Amino acid sequence: MTLLELFDPQPTAGRAPAAPVVPVIVLDDARHAVPLARACVAGGIEVLEVTLRTPAGLESIRRIAAEVPDAWVGAGTVTTVSDVARVAAAGARFAVSPGFDRAVVAAARDHGLPLMPGVMTPSEVMAAMAEGFELLKFFPAGAAGGMPMLKALAGPFPALRFCPTGGIDARSAPEYLALPNVVAVGGSWLTPASAIAREDWAAVTTLARAAAALRTAGRVS
C-alpha cells in the first residue's frame, strides 16, 4: 500500500481511510514510545511519524513496531542513506524526509520503504514528480508560504497531493485540510512535550480524538 492510499477518501476493500492528521513525535525517552502510541491509536490516530531528532527516536520506532500492531509507525527526519537502512531494520513502515535527495529516494526503494520526501519549491516538486512521487511533504509549511503557496502549486501540479508540516496547529489544521490538494497535515500539537513528561496519556488521546474528527476536502463527514 502506498502512503497516498492510506489517506484515500474512497479506499478499496472497505478499509477506512487513515485520519488526516499525522503526529510529528519527538521523544527523549524510548520508555514513553509504546504508551504514547497506544494513546494516539485509542483516539483514532494510527499513522505516526516518530522523528530521528533525538537519540531515542530509533529505539522508539522499534518498540512501537513490535508492541503496537495497530499503529502504522514511520520514521521522520530521515536525511541519509544510513538513516533509511536503520529505520527499515527497526520496523518503520514508511519514512519522511525534510527535503528531496535522490540517494535517499533510491535507498528507500531498495529497502521497499514508502517515502514521503519534503519539498518547498516548484523545482523540488518537479524533481520529485520525475521520480514518480504523488504525495509530498510540504515543509516547512508556515515559512514556505502556507496555504497561499499550496493553492499556487495546485495550478501547475493538479495531480499532486501534499502533507504540509511545520507551523500547523489545531486552529490552522482545518484550513489546510480544506484545500483539495492536501490529504493530511503533520503537527506536533497532538503529542505535546508537557503531556509526555507528565505521562498524561489520557490528554494525548483527547487531542488525538479531536484530530481524528477532522476531514479533508475530499472526504464526506
Backbone as a chain_set.jsonl record, in Angstrom:
{"seq": "MTLLELFDPQPTAGRAPAAPVVPVIVLDDARHAVPLARACVAGGIEVLEVTLRTPAGLESIRRIAAEVPDAWVGAGTVTTVSDVARVAAAGARFAVSPGFDRAVVAAARDHGLPLMPGVMTPSEVMAAMAEGFELLKFFPAGAAGGMPMLKALAGPFPALRFCPTGGIDARSAPEYLALPNVVAVGGSWLTPASAIAREDWAAVTTLARAAAALRTAGRVS", "coords": {"N": [[0.838, -1.196, 0.0], [0.535, 2.208, -0.852], [1.602, 5.385, 0.541], [-0.158, 7.418, -0.147], [-2.485, 5.992, -0.658], [-3.214, 5.268, 1.893], [-4.533, 7.491, 2.916], [-6.666, 7.731, 1.282], [-9.842, 8.903, 0.446], [-11.761, 7.251, -0.573], [-11.374, 4.341, -0.09], [-10.314, 1.025, -1.105], [-11.693, -2.313, -0.744], [-13.175, -1.899, 1.531], [-11.706, -0.701, 3.534], [-11.183, 1.687, 6.059], [-10.256, 5.098, 5.631], [-7.126, 6.512, 6.716], [-6.84, 8.734, 9.52], [-6.695, 12.243, 8.868], [-4.513, 13.551, 10.039], [-1.2, 13.575, 11.019], [0.743, 12.84, 13.689], [3.718, 14.484, 14.614], [6.24, 13.195, 16.183], [8.389, 13.645, 18.877], [10.664, 12.183, 20.889], [12.348, 11.916, 23.952], [12.84, 9.847, 25.586], [12.741, 6.502, 25.154], [11.13, 4.875, 26.597], [8.673, 6.016, 26.745], [7.492, 5.542, 24.33], [5.72, 3.355, 23.572], [3.352, 3.59, 25.318], [2.563, 6.158, 24.47], [2.053, 5.796, 21.732], [-0.06, 3.962, 21.911], [-1.944, 5.59, 23.129], [-2.431, 7.463, 21.113], [-3.518, 5.8, 19.111], [-5.799, 4.921, 20.438], [-7.279, 7.222, 20.32], [-7.936, 7.338, 17.683], [-5.936, 7.943, 15.871], [-3.738, 6.525, 13.802], [-1.573, 6.54, 12.066], [1.671, 7.293, 12.574], [4.385, 9.478, 12.961], [7.536, 9.156, 13.986], [10.211, 10.997, 14.917], [13.731, 11.226, 14.046], [15.104, 13.025, 15.526], [16.128, 12.911, 18.052], [18.272, 10.881, 20.186], [16.685, 8.827, 21.122], [14.865, 8.231, 19.193], [15.104, 6.113, 17.208], [15.016, 3.707, 18.706], [12.511, 4.069, 19.804], [10.851, 3.823, 17.57], [11.35, 1.144, 16.996], [10.255, -0.13, 19.255], [7.529, 0.586, 19.124], [6.797, -0.552, 16.678], [7.065, -3.236, 17.328], [5.332, -3.631, 19.483], [2.884, -2.304, 19.232], [0.677, -3.151, 17.261], [-1.474, -2.045, 15.885], [-0.706, 0.429, 15.113], [0.549, 2.459, 12.485], [3.556, 2.901, 12.08], [6.036, 5.272, 11.314], [9.175, 6.725, 10.252], [10.519, 9.894, 10.876], [12.437, 12.793, 9.819], [14.377, 11.654, 8.211], [17.332, 11.676, 6.635], [19.593, 10.642, 5.4], [21.227, 7.956, 3.574], [22.043, 5.945, 5.317], [20.287, 6.395, 7.418], [17.904, 5.493, 6.292], [18.384, 2.72, 6.074], [18.651, 2.07, 8.785], [16.124, 2.724, 9.922], [14.443, 1.098, 8.47], [15.31, -1.42, 9.311], [14.517, -1.234, 11.925], [11.821, -1.527, 11.802], [10.143, 0.405, 10.764], [7.347, 1.556, 8.881], [7.14, 3.39, 6.957], [8.874, 6.277, 5.64], [9.829, 9.656, 6.245], [11.143, 12.52, 4.818], [12.817, 15.647, 5.337], [13.578, 17.013, 3.092], [14.354, 16.774, -0.475], [16.172, 14.181, -1.802], [17.992, 12.348, -4.04], [19.578, 10.11, -3.514], [18.6, 9.201, -1.081], [16.015, 8.614, -1.875], [16.53, 6.466, -3.655], [17.634, 4.618, -1.858], [15.46, 4.129, -0.158], [13.726, 2.87, -1.934], [15.221, 0.596, -2.509], [15.005, -0.716, -0.084], [12.356, -1.22, 0.006], [10.723, 0.636, 1.255], [8.169, 2.84, 1.779], [8.291, 6.279, 0.942], [7.996, 9.675, 1.887], [9.009, 12.468, 0.59], [10.308, 15.744, 1.373], [9.362, 18.952, 0.1], [9.628, 22.38, -1.061], [9.655, 24.161, -3.095], [8.745, 24.904, -6.55], [10.642, 23.743, -8.293], [11.721, 21.636, -6.781], [9.422, 20.141, -6.47], [8.99, 19.348, -9.135], [11.257, 17.765, -9.516], [10.703, 15.69, -7.751], [8.364, 14.703, -8.895], [9.42, 13.668, -11.24], [10.588, 11.428, -10.279], [8.456, 9.877, -9.77], [6.779, 10.384, -7.596], [3.688, 10.927, -5.893], [2.62, 11.905, -3.593], [3.675, 14.374, -1.433], [5.655, 15.844, 1.142], [5.082, 19.04, 2.314], [7.204, 21.352, 3.343], [9.157, 23.689, 5.239], [5.926, 24.294, 6.179], [4.599, 26.686, 7.163], [6.645, 28.676, 7.001], [7.242, 28.472, 4.328], [5.281, 29.609, 2.82], [2.747, 28.637, 3.293], [-0.797, 28.185, 3.129], [-1.43, 29.89, 0.848], [0.747, 29.29, -0.851], [0.374, 26.544, -1.329], [-2.043, 26.629, -2.684], [-1.181, 27.955, -4.966], [0.572, 26.049, -6.035], [-1.199, 24.123, -6.826], [-2.16, 24.797, -9.328], [-0.145, 24.414, -11.543], [0.468, 21.792, -10.877], [-1.733, 19.771, -10.755], [-2.332, 17.102, -10.172], [-0.875, 16.316, -7.993], [-0.535, 15.565, -4.487], [-0.394, 16.759, -1.113], [1.201, 16.769, 2.12], [1.285, 19.031, 4.327], [3.586, 20.291, 6.72], [4.864, 21.781, 9.649], [4.656, 24.467, 11.58], [1.927, 24.216, 11.792], [-1.096, 24.02, 13.583], [-3.748, 23.083, 15.904], [-5.683, 24.969, 15.362], [-5.179, 25.959, 12.757], [-5.098, 23.664, 11.211], [-7.661, 22.647, 10.152], [-8.108, 24.53, 8.121], [-6.015, 24.122, 6.329], [-6.637, 21.482, 5.601], [-8.889, 21.865, 4.161], [-8.097, 22.457, 1.631], [-8.049, 21.253, -1.695], [-5.78, 19.848, -2.627], [-4.531, 18.827, -0.433], [-4.053, 16.074, 1.58], [-3.497, 15.323, 4.111], [-2.222, 16.559, 7.235], [0.733, 17.351, 9.078], [1.723, 17.517, 12.478], [2.886, 18.705, 15.684], [1.258, 19.193, 17.793], [-0.447, 17.263, 18.762], [0.966, 15.572, 20.399], [2.138, 16.842, 22.836], [5.107, 18.004, 24.495], [4.88, 18.534, 27.204], [2.72, 16.953, 28.092], [3.762, 14.427, 27.554], [5.946, 14.393, 29.311], [4.598, 14.38, 31.733], [3.435, 11.986, 31.524], [0.812, 11.854, 30.719], [-1.331, 10.253, 29.304], [-4.017, 10.146, 28.779], [-4.641, 12.766, 28.104], [-3.333, 12.975, 25.668], [-4.796, 11.142, 24.152], [-7.25, 12.475, 24.087], [-6.584, 14.757, 22.552], [-5.871, 13.447, 20.21], [-8.296, 12.292, 19.48], [-9.825, 14.537, 18.811], [-8.36, 15.449, 16.616], [-8.634, 13.307, 14.849], [-11.219, 13.574, 14.108], [-11.288, 15.513, 12.203], [-11.662, 16.466, 8.734], [-10.761, 16.053, 5.293], [-10.953, 17.976, 2.206], [-11.721, 16.151, 0.327], [-13.252, 14.275, 1.596], [-16.241, 12.852, 3.002], [-18.18, 13.918, 5.629]], "CA": [[0.0, 0.0, 0.0], [1.288, 3.457, -0.883], [1.196, 6.346, 1.56], [-1.337, 8.137, -0.616], [-3.637, 5.112, -0.492], [-3.608, 5.283, 3.304], [-5.421, 8.612, 3.18], [-7.663, 7.768, 0.224], [-11.191, 9.027, 0.998], [-12.594, 6.18, -1.112], [-10.474, 3.186, -0.099], [-10.821, -0.244, -1.616], [-11.852, -3.433, 0.193], [-13.855, -1.498, 2.744], [-10.797, -0.161, 4.547], [-11.413, 3.085, 6.402], [-9.054, 5.911, 5.416], [-6.432, 6.99, 7.914], [-7.16, 10.093, 9.934], [-5.873, 13.156, 8.061], [-3.513, 14.252, 10.84], [-0.085, 12.709, 11.393], [1.535, 13.465, 14.742], [5.171, 14.512, 14.47], [6.564, 12.809, 17.553], [9.778, 13.787, 19.317], [10.775, 11.52, 22.19], [13.656, 11.899, 24.605], [12.935, 8.608, 26.353], [12.027, 5.456, 24.423], [10.167, 4.257, 27.511], [7.363, 6.625, 26.509], [7.032, 5.3, 22.967], [4.567, 2.457, 23.471], [2.119, 4.193, 25.845], [2.164, 7.29, 23.63], [1.454, 5.241, 20.515], [-1.362, 3.395, 22.264], [-2.853, 6.708, 23.387], [-2.82, 8.006, 19.801], [-4.399, 4.833, 18.451], [-7.074, 4.951, 21.158], [-8.003, 8.405, 19.867], [-8.238, 7.242, 16.259], [-4.78, 8.314, 15.057], [-2.952, 5.3, 13.654], [-0.346, 6.817, 11.319], [2.532, 8.03, 13.492], [5.74, 9.801, 12.499], [8.486, 9.317, 15.086], [11.378, 11.616, 14.294], [15.079, 10.848, 14.46], [15.742, 14.237, 16.056], [16.749, 12.604, 19.335], [18.836, 9.532, 20.216], [15.662, 7.844, 21.47], [13.935, 8.044, 18.087], [15.19, 4.807, 16.556], [14.515, 2.7, 19.631], [11.069, 4.297, 19.941], [10.24, 3.192, 16.393], [11.475, -0.305, 17.156], [9.313, -0.599, 20.275], [6.151, 0.731, 18.629], [6.603, -1.562, 15.633], [6.983, -4.563, 17.938], [4.339, -3.761, 20.555], [1.611, -1.64, 18.937], [0.409, -3.593, 15.889], [-2.49, -1.217, 15.229], [-0.088, 1.689, 14.681], [1.318, 2.468, 11.24], [4.628, 3.77, 12.556], [7.047, 5.652, 10.353], [10.319, 7.49, 10.749], [10.687, 11.232, 10.345], [13.79, 13.361, 9.813], [15.278, 10.729, 7.515], [18.109, 12.567, 5.774], [20.729, 9.969, 4.793], [21.051, 6.555, 3.18], [22.155, 5.115, 6.518], [19.022, 6.545, 8.147], [16.927, 4.611, 5.659], [18.689, 1.345, 6.463], [18.4, 1.893, 10.217], [14.699, 2.747, 10.253], [13.847, -0.103, 7.884], [15.64, -2.527, 10.206], [13.778, -1.049, 13.177], [10.425, -1.866, 11.599], [9.334, 1.522, 10.262], [6.516, 1.193, 7.737], [7.356, 4.439, 5.955], [9.869, 7.263, 6.037], [9.554, 11.038, 5.856], [12.366, 13.312, 4.743], [12.524, 17.082, 5.289], [13.925, 17.529, 1.769], [14.376, 15.793, -1.561], [17.526, 13.725, -2.095], [17.843, 11.162, -4.877], [20.21, 8.956, -2.872], [17.645, 8.721, -0.076], [14.93, 8.007, -2.65], [16.99, 5.17, -4.147], [17.789, 3.712, -0.72], [14.123, 3.737, 0.291], [13.212, 1.884, -2.892], [15.98, -0.633, -2.313], [14.515, -1.366, 1.134], [10.915, -1.382, -0.07], [10.172, 1.505, 2.288], [7.491, 4.018, 1.233], [8.939, 7.523, 1.345], [7.364, 10.958, 1.589], [10.07, 13.475, 0.64], [9.888, 17.118, 1.579], [9.604, 19.948, -0.943], [9.083, 23.699, -0.758], [9.717, 24.989, -4.303], [8.307, 24.203, -7.757], [11.72, 22.921, -8.85], [11.781, 20.407, -6.0], [8.221, 19.387, -6.831], [9.223, 18.735, -10.437], [12.241, 16.692, -9.336], [10.006, 14.572, -7.11], [7.465, 14.134, -9.895], [10.227, 12.886, -12.18], [10.877, 10.151, -9.619], [7.207, 9.133, -9.647], [6.042, 10.633, -6.354], [2.364, 11.542, -5.984], [2.366, 12.531, -2.301], [4.879, 15.043, -0.969], [5.601, 16.66, 2.349], [5.351, 20.461, 2.067], [7.913, 21.711, 4.579], [8.313, 23.988, 6.408], [4.718, 24.857, 5.577], [4.364, 28.077, 7.536], [7.704, 29.536, 6.479], [7.342, 28.326, 2.871], [4.152, 30.252, 2.145], [1.496, 28.146, 3.825], [-1.93, 27.894, 2.242], [-1.312, 30.537, -0.462], [1.696, 28.56, -1.687], [-0.25, 25.298, -1.745], [-3.021, 26.98, -3.72], [-0.434, 28.271, -6.178], [1.121, 24.807, -6.585], [-2.28, 23.312, -7.386], [-2.343, 25.14, -10.741], [0.722, 23.658, -12.455], [0.625, 20.387, -10.46], [-3.065, 19.418, -10.263], [-2.454, 15.702, -9.756], [-0.088, 16.054, -6.798], [-1.139, 15.752, -3.176], [0.597, 17.219, -0.143], [1.028, 16.71, 3.573], [2.05, 20.146, 4.88], [4.07, 20.132, 8.089], [5.711, 22.884, 10.091], [3.889, 25.661, 11.902], [0.497, 23.92, 11.77], [-1.633, 23.681, 14.899], [-5.146, 22.658, 15.898], [-6.509, 26.023, 14.793], [-4.974, 26.106, 11.315], [-5.202, 22.384, 10.511], [-8.849, 22.525, 9.3], [-7.982, 25.396, 6.948], [-5.157, 23.404, 5.384], [-7.323, 20.291, 5.124], [-9.941, 22.275, 3.224], [-7.522, 22.588, 0.291], [-8.222, 19.992, -2.432], [-4.537, 19.105, -2.852], [-3.991, 18.41, 0.866], [-4.702, 14.853, 2.064], [-3.199, 15.182, 5.531], [-1.28, 17.536, 7.776], [1.559, 16.864, 10.166], [1.848, 18.51, 13.536], [3.35, 18.223, 16.985], [0.355, 19.577, 18.878], [-1.13, 16.086, 19.303], [1.816, 14.889, 21.383], [2.939, 17.9, 23.449], [6.178, 17.566, 25.398], [4.422, 18.626, 28.588], [1.901, 15.773, 28.387], [4.658, 13.266, 27.579], [6.727, 14.46, 30.546], [3.701, 14.007, 32.84], [2.865, 10.688, 31.173], [-0.629, 12.078, 30.699], [-1.748, 9.623, 28.051], [-5.418, 10.495, 28.543], [-4.65, 14.049, 27.395], [-2.941, 12.693, 24.285], [-5.951, 10.516, 23.499], [-8.241, 13.527, 23.848], [-6.11, 15.538, 21.41], [-5.935, 12.584, 19.026], [-9.695, 12.121, 19.086], [-10.247, 15.763, 18.127], [-7.687, 15.487, 15.316], [-9.189, 12.257, 14.005], [-12.544, 14.013, 13.658], [-11.151, 16.442, 11.094], [-11.864, 15.874, 7.428], [-10.192, 16.786, 4.159], [-11.942, 18.414, 1.219], [-12.175, 15.013, -0.452], [-13.988, 13.329, 2.42], [-17.614, 13.161, 3.391], [-18.305, 13.759, 7.081]], "C": [[0.878, 1.254, 0.0], [0.803, 4.375, 0.236], [-0.063, 7.089, 1.14], [-2.593, 7.298, -0.428], [-4.119, 5.059, 0.951], [-4.665, 6.343, 3.586], [-6.543, 8.732, 2.149], [-9.062, 7.869, 0.82], [-12.153, 7.977, 0.484], [-11.75, 4.913, -1.221], [-11.15, 1.94, -0.646], [-10.964, -1.243, -0.474], [-12.438, -2.999, 1.528], [-12.965, -0.923, 3.828], [-11.086, 1.314, 4.801], [-10.137, 3.884, 6.152], [-8.425, 6.315, 6.732], [-6.891, 8.402, 8.243], [-6.2, 11.06, 9.256], [-4.892, 14.011, 8.864], [-2.455, 13.248, 11.274], [0.716, 13.405, 12.493], [3.024, 13.37, 14.446], [5.733, 14.376, 15.882], [8.06, 12.935, 17.816], [9.877, 13.221, 20.727], [12.21, 11.558, 22.698], [13.896, 10.607, 25.359], [12.097, 7.55, 25.643], [11.011, 4.73, 25.294], [8.759, 4.793, 27.277], [6.733, 6.211, 25.177], [5.749, 4.482, 22.898], [3.309, 3.061, 24.081], [1.644, 5.393, 25.035], [1.475, 6.796, 22.364], [0.072, 4.667, 20.807], [-2.383, 4.497, 22.539], [-3.329, 7.333, 22.084], [-3.813, 7.085, 19.105], [-5.77, 4.822, 19.117], [-7.929, 6.133, 20.745], [-8.305, 8.405, 18.383], [-7.128, 7.672, 15.334], [-3.843, 7.115, 14.988], [-1.641, 5.512, 12.898], [0.512, 7.762, 12.151], [3.898, 8.26, 12.863], [6.619, 10.061, 13.714], [9.796, 9.822, 14.493], [12.69, 11.056, 14.843], [15.829, 12.05, 15.038], [16.463, 13.999, 17.377], [17.343, 11.197, 19.289], [17.804, 8.457, 20.505], [14.753, 7.495, 20.292], [13.934, 6.642, 17.506], [14.643, 3.701, 17.451], [13.011, 2.838, 19.833], [10.317, 3.661, 18.78], [10.236, 1.679, 16.548], [10.429, -0.831, 18.156], [7.868, -0.503, 19.793], [5.857, -0.332, 17.578], [6.378, -2.947, 16.23], [5.774, -4.73, 18.853], [2.993, -3.1, 20.288], [1.226, -1.967, 17.496], [-0.626, -2.749, 15.157], [-1.937, 0.122, 14.748], [0.665, 1.475, 13.375], [2.477, 3.422, 11.506], [5.664, 4.013, 11.47], [8.126, 6.486, 11.0], [10.368, 8.849, 10.08], [12.124, 11.693, 10.469], [14.799, 12.371, 9.241], [16.024, 11.536, 6.46], [19.261, 11.886, 5.048], [20.374, 8.54, 4.402], [21.13, 5.647, 4.401], [20.915, 5.229, 7.394], [17.983, 5.578, 7.604], [17.148, 3.171, 6.105], [18.343, 1.104, 7.927], [16.915, 1.842, 10.529], [13.98, 1.548, 9.648], [14.096, -1.308, 8.785], [14.86, -2.45, 11.513], [12.297, -1.356, 13.037], [9.54, -0.728, 11.142], [8.581, 1.087, 9.008], [6.556, 2.246, 6.641], [8.408, 5.384, 6.495], [9.465, 8.63, 5.505], [10.862, 11.803, 5.895], [12.019, 14.795, 4.691], [12.818, 17.715, 3.93], [13.94, 16.419, 0.746], [15.817, 15.464, -1.905], [17.431, 12.399, -2.858], [18.502, 9.926, -4.262], [19.287, 8.352, -1.815], [16.468, 8.035, -0.771], [15.333, 6.6, -3.104], [17.121, 4.165, -3.005], [16.434, 3.227, -0.209], [13.531, 2.687, -0.64], [13.925, 0.551, -2.741], [15.472, -1.426, -1.111], [13.009, -1.6, 1.1], [10.173, -0.529, 0.942], [9.482, 2.702, 1.643], [8.091, 5.302, 1.806], [8.062, 8.707, 0.975], [8.436, 12.036, 1.715], [9.502, 14.876, 0.808], [10.249, 18.008, 0.405], [9.09, 21.292, -0.459], [9.12, 24.637, -1.962], [9.187, 24.21, -5.496], [9.393, 23.32, -8.362], [11.844, 21.6, -8.107], [10.569, 19.524, -6.291], [8.435, 18.658, -8.157], [10.23, 17.592, -10.347], [11.589, 15.466, -8.714], [9.042, 13.902, -8.08], [8.222, 13.245, -10.874], [10.594, 11.52, -11.614], [9.603, 9.354, -9.333], [6.403, 9.38, -8.39], [4.725, 11.344, -6.628], [1.968, 12.26, -4.7], [3.671, 13.086, -1.762], [4.625, 15.77, 0.338], [5.928, 18.104, 1.951], [5.905, 21.03, 3.362], [8.992, 22.751, 4.313], [7.112, 24.817, 5.973], [4.526, 26.331, 5.89], [5.374, 29.023, 6.912], [7.764, 29.527, 4.961], [6.14, 28.904, 2.124], [2.789, 29.728, 2.52], [0.434, 27.857, 2.776], [-1.859, 28.629, 0.901], [-0.347, 29.803, -1.398], [1.098, 27.248, -2.182], [-1.31, 25.543, -2.821], [-2.318, 27.28, -5.036], [0.117, 27.009, -6.842], [0.047, 23.944, -7.241], [-2.485, 23.594, -8.872], [-1.471, 24.326, -11.665], [0.848, 22.177, -12.11], [-0.7, 19.849, -9.917], [-3.19, 17.999, -9.731], [-1.725, 15.401, -8.451], [-0.891, 16.305, -5.532], [-0.036, 16.014, -2.162], [0.184, 16.911, 1.283], [1.868, 17.84, 4.147], [2.381, 19.925, 6.351], [4.967, 21.315, 8.422], [4.9, 24.143, 10.312], [2.387, 25.456, 11.875], [0.053, 23.503, 13.164], [-3.101, 23.32, 14.774], [-6.051, 23.703, 15.261], [-6.388, 26.079, 13.275], [-5.154, 24.803, 10.535], [-6.46, 22.278, 9.654], [-8.77, 23.381, 8.043], [-7.092, 24.742, 5.891], [-5.904, 22.216, 4.77], [-8.468, 20.611, 4.177], [-9.417, 22.438, 1.806], [-7.61, 21.26, -0.443], [-6.94, 19.195, -2.63], [-3.845, 18.692, -1.553], [-4.755, 17.187, 1.356], [-4.491, 14.63, 3.554], [-2.298, 16.332, 5.945], [-0.47, 16.858, 8.873], [1.689, 17.933, 11.224], [2.249, 17.892, 14.858], [2.371, 18.507, 18.108], [-0.375, 18.378, 19.488], [-0.349, 15.427, 20.436], [2.725, 15.913, 22.066], [3.95, 17.355, 24.453], [5.724, 17.581, 26.845], [3.59, 17.408, 28.977], [2.765, 14.519, 28.46], [5.449, 13.244, 28.882], [5.895, 14.039, 31.755], [3.159, 12.59, 32.683], [1.347, 10.748, 31.233], [-1.19, 11.557, 29.377], [-3.219, 9.897, 27.75], [-5.522, 11.817, 27.788], [-4.281, 13.853, 25.933], [-4.101, 12.063, 23.524], [-7.03, 11.543, 23.179], [-7.853, 14.377, 22.639], [-6.202, 14.725, 20.118], [-7.372, 12.431, 18.543], [-10.208, 13.352, 18.336], [-9.626, 15.854, 16.739], [-8.284, 14.476, 14.353], [-10.551, 12.638, 13.447], [-12.477, 14.988, 12.503], [-11.301, 15.708, 9.77], [-11.165, 16.711, 6.367], [-11.297, 17.16, 3.192], [-12.505, 17.238, 0.429], [-12.992, 14.005, 0.326], [-15.407, 13.795, 2.69], [-17.745, 12.933, 4.877], [-19.426, 12.791, 7.413]], "O": [[1.844, 1.346, 0.758], [-0.269, 4.168, 0.805], [-0.934, 7.36, 1.966], [-3.648, 7.827, -0.078], [-5.302, 4.831, 1.204], [-5.575, 6.13, 4.387], [-7.282, 9.716, 2.142], [-9.446, 7.016, 1.62], [-13.243, 7.815, 1.032], [-11.447, 4.462, -2.326], [-12.375, 1.817, -0.65], [-10.428, -1.045, 0.616], [-12.223, -3.657, 2.546], [-13.433, -0.68, 4.94], [-11.217, 2.096, 3.86], [-9.043, 3.395, 6.434], [-9.111, 6.445, 7.745], [-7.28, 9.166, 7.36], [-5.023, 10.744, 9.082], [-4.488, 15.081, 8.41], [-2.776, 12.197, 11.829], [1.309, 14.456, 12.249], [3.528, 12.311, 14.073], [5.705, 15.321, 16.671], [8.884, 12.401, 17.073], [9.241, 13.729, 21.651], [13.155, 11.269, 21.964], [15.029, 10.303, 25.731], [10.878, 7.688, 25.541], [10.127, 4.045, 24.78], [7.773, 4.117, 27.571], [5.563, 6.501, 24.929], [4.794, 4.882, 22.233], [2.268, 3.054, 23.424], [0.439, 5.622, 24.926], [0.432, 7.321, 21.974], [-0.861, 4.868, 20.03], [-3.561, 4.346, 22.214], [-4.499, 7.694, 21.96], [-4.827, 7.539, 18.575], [-6.791, 4.724, 18.436], [-9.157, 6.068, 20.805], [-8.872, 9.369, 17.868], [-7.339, 7.763, 14.124], [-3.23, 6.735, 15.985], [-0.697, 4.74, 13.073], [0.122, 8.902, 12.403], [4.494, 7.342, 12.301], [6.461, 11.075, 14.393], [10.413, 9.151, 13.667], [12.747, 10.496, 15.938], [17.06, 12.074, 15.034], [17.312, 14.796, 17.777], [16.955, 10.398, 18.436], [18.019, 7.292, 20.17], [13.957, 6.561, 20.383], [12.872, 6.045, 17.33], [13.883, 2.849, 16.99], [12.312, 1.841, 20.013], [9.274, 3.036, 18.975], [9.237, 1.018, 16.265], [9.799, -1.861, 17.915], [7.073, -1.412, 20.03], [4.788, -0.942, 17.588], [5.596, -3.738, 15.702], [5.246, -5.833, 18.991], [2.048, -3.314, 21.046], [1.429, -1.145, 16.602], [-0.651, -2.74, 13.926], [-2.628, 0.864, 14.051], [1.329, 0.457, 13.179], [2.393, 4.611, 11.196], [6.11, 3.085, 10.795], [8.006, 6.902, 12.152], [10.27, 8.949, 8.857], [12.934, 11.058, 11.144], [15.927, 12.264, 9.723], [15.421, 12.022, 5.503], [19.858, 12.491, 4.158], [19.363, 7.99, 4.838], [20.369, 4.685, 4.51], [20.53, 4.258, 8.046], [17.27, 4.925, 8.365], [16.197, 2.482, 6.473], [17.803, 0.053, 8.274], [16.482, 1.004, 11.32], [13.025, 1.034, 10.23], [13.198, -2.123, 8.999], [14.577, -3.473, 12.136], [11.585, -1.439, 14.038], [8.317, -0.863, 11.128], [9.109, 0.346, 8.179], [6.068, 2.024, 5.533], [8.79, 5.306, 7.662], [8.84, 8.743, 4.451], [11.6, 11.744, 6.879], [11.027, 15.171, 4.065], [12.361, 18.823, 3.647], [13.591, 15.276, 1.039], [16.597, 16.349, -2.258], [16.847, 11.438, -2.359], [18.028, 8.809, -4.47], [19.208, 7.132, -1.676], [15.985, 7.001, -0.31], [14.561, 5.653, -2.953], [16.763, 2.997, -3.16], [16.279, 2.055, 0.134], [12.907, 1.727, -0.186], [13.3, -0.506, -2.836], [15.503, -2.656, -1.114], [12.442, -2.121, 2.06], [9.114, -0.921, 1.433], [10.156, 3.515, 1.011], [8.361, 5.395, 3.003], [7.463, 8.746, -0.1], [8.745, 12.473, 2.824], [8.362, 15.151, 0.433], [11.302, 17.847, -0.211], [8.239, 21.363, 0.428], [8.671, 25.779, -1.87], [9.175, 22.979, -5.467], [9.089, 22.251, -8.893], [12.049, 20.557, -8.726], [10.686, 18.3, -6.349], [8.097, 17.481, -8.282], [10.08, 16.572, -11.019], [11.886, 14.336, -9.1], [8.916, 12.678, -8.09], [7.725, 12.197, -11.285], [10.875, 10.579, -12.357], [9.659, 8.285, -8.726], [5.437, 8.663, -8.13], [4.645, 12.237, -7.472], [1.087, 13.12, -4.711], [4.66, 12.362, -1.644], [3.521, 16.247, 0.6], [6.952, 18.351, 1.314], [5.186, 21.176, 4.35], [9.664, 22.704, 3.282], [7.271, 25.922, 5.454], [4.314, 27.138, 4.985], [5.001, 30.056, 6.355], [8.281, 30.469, 4.36], [6.006, 28.702, 0.917], [1.774, 30.297, 2.119], [0.724, 27.355, 1.69], [-2.204, 28.031, -0.118], [-0.598, 29.707, -2.6], [1.297, 26.88, -3.339], [-1.452, 24.752, -3.753], [-2.804, 26.901, -6.102], [0.13, 26.907, -8.069], [0.349, 23.128, -8.112], [-2.941, 22.716, -9.604], [-1.999, 23.6, -12.509], [1.283, 21.384, -12.944], [-0.783, 19.504, -8.739], [-4.071, 17.723, -8.916], [-1.934, 14.341, -7.86], [-1.798, 17.137, -5.503], [1.098, 15.561, -2.319], [-0.999, 16.806, 1.61], [3.049, 17.64, 4.43], [1.556, 19.434, 7.122], [5.731, 21.789, 7.581], [4.5, 24.81, 9.358], [1.636, 26.431, 11.93], [0.734, 22.734, 13.841], [-3.638, 23.258, 13.668], [-7.08, 23.357, 14.68], [-7.393, 26.23, 12.58], [-5.343, 24.837, 9.319], [-6.353, 21.85, 8.504], [-9.308, 23.0, 7.003], [-7.388, 24.805, 4.698], [-5.814, 21.974, 3.567], [-8.961, 19.731, 3.471], [-10.207, 22.548, 0.868], [-7.276, 20.226, 0.134], [-7.001, 17.975, -2.788], [-2.695, 18.254, -1.576], [-5.972, 17.248, 1.531], [-5.208, 13.853, 4.186], [-1.689, 16.995, 5.105], [-0.932, 15.913, 9.511], [1.759, 19.121, 10.909], [1.991, 16.718, 15.121], [2.607, 18.115, 19.251], [-0.871, 18.465, 20.611], [-0.931, 14.803, 21.323], [3.944, 15.865, 21.899], [3.687, 16.383, 25.161], [6.139, 16.731, 27.633], [3.742, 16.885, 30.081], [2.546, 13.653, 29.307], [5.604, 12.186, 29.492], [6.409, 13.42, 32.686], [2.51, 12.058, 33.584], [0.686, 9.832, 31.723], [-1.481, 12.325, 28.461], [-3.624, 9.881, 26.587], [-6.39, 11.975, 26.93], [-4.855, 14.497, 25.055], [-4.356, 12.419, 22.374], [-7.653, 11.484, 22.118], [-8.697, 14.683, 21.798], [-6.564, 15.252, 19.067], [-7.634, 12.44, 17.34], [-10.934, 13.229, 17.35], [-10.281, 16.286, 15.79], [-8.424, 14.761, 13.164], [-10.988, 12.093, 12.434], [-13.499, 15.271, 11.877], [-11.099, 14.497, 9.687], [-10.997, 17.92, 6.523], [-12.437, 16.72, 3.336], [-13.624, 17.305, -0.08], [-13.39, 12.978, -0.225], [-15.718, 14.984, 2.613], [-17.445, 11.837, 5.35], [-19.687, 12.527, 8.586]]}, "num_chains": 1, "name": "protein.A"}
